[in-house]
Amino acid sequence: MDFKELEYVITIAQERNISKAAERLFISQPVLSRFLQKLEDELGISLFERKKRQYIPTYAGELYLDMAKEILNRKEKFEQEISRVKKSQAGAIRVGITPGRGRTLLPKVLPDFHRNFPNFELNIFEEDVSTLERYLHDGTIDIAFFTTVKKIPESYGGFRYEVLSKEEIVLCTSKNNAFSILAQEKPDRRYPWIDLKKLENECFILLKENMRLGQLAKEILRENRMHPETMALNSIDTALALVGQQYGVAFSSSFRIEEHACAKDINIFSFGDTALDWDFVAAYREDFEKTRPVEYLMELIQQLDQ
């Protein structure tokens, strides 16, 4: 059996006429008739019932057609995959990521990616979320990894958004402070829960408002009608280092927080009536082709982000 023979039988069934099928297949009618007769002889059963010069598939013919279509569909998918593999042998991807996330993820992701796709170049753009969104719109980058506070549909505004993980926004305090005695264990929270109002007299170390966490922190304080002393920084690492030294408290993502360099010096708390989460997503244009290297990069990042 070869693929051409499968196509012959499918075409006969579609045309229901041996002459028209032969014409469509660019072969002579006698050649096609001999092929069909030989095939039916080999199978020991008729695939078509001949009625008034029409070829109507028998039950056996329908079984053969189902098998033929499945095989040809698999062949097509296989060829598409082979094409994708060929495209993945060399090329480049322009990747956007926020600096904090890049500092954590890229040293672990890039060596693995390079081992698997040594001839594929990753051009990295480390920027804040607003800049990454602009770069996506103007085509500077192909794909971006960042967090979103508001729920975005999978397809929106000409872009696709794939959620790689969900992360809780938590409050961090120094382990040397006594705030842990104010905390409560709640079954629906990953961390001990604390009432933000109890910390209103503390200095809240925030990120600047061009950063997503900075924007969110301002919103949290506003919704809780809190007006504490604040300090704005560019780096969550600096903020957590200051927290560890009892300089204040800070909001952070739960993303790998237990592995942070300052983890030994801080306590982590949940807060609010319901847990506040944000999505870590991969965003790209709807017409962007996700080749195997792109998919592999997304898989590596998703594994590390969980």
Helices and strands as residue ranges (DSSP letters): H 3-15, H 18-25, H 29-43, E 48-51, E 54-57, H 59-87, E 91-97, H 99-116, E 120-126, H 129-138, E 143-148, E 155-156, E 159-174, G 179-182, G 196-199, E 204-207, H 212-223, E 230-233, H 236-244, E 250-253, G 257-259, G 263-265, E 266-269, E 277-285, H 292-305
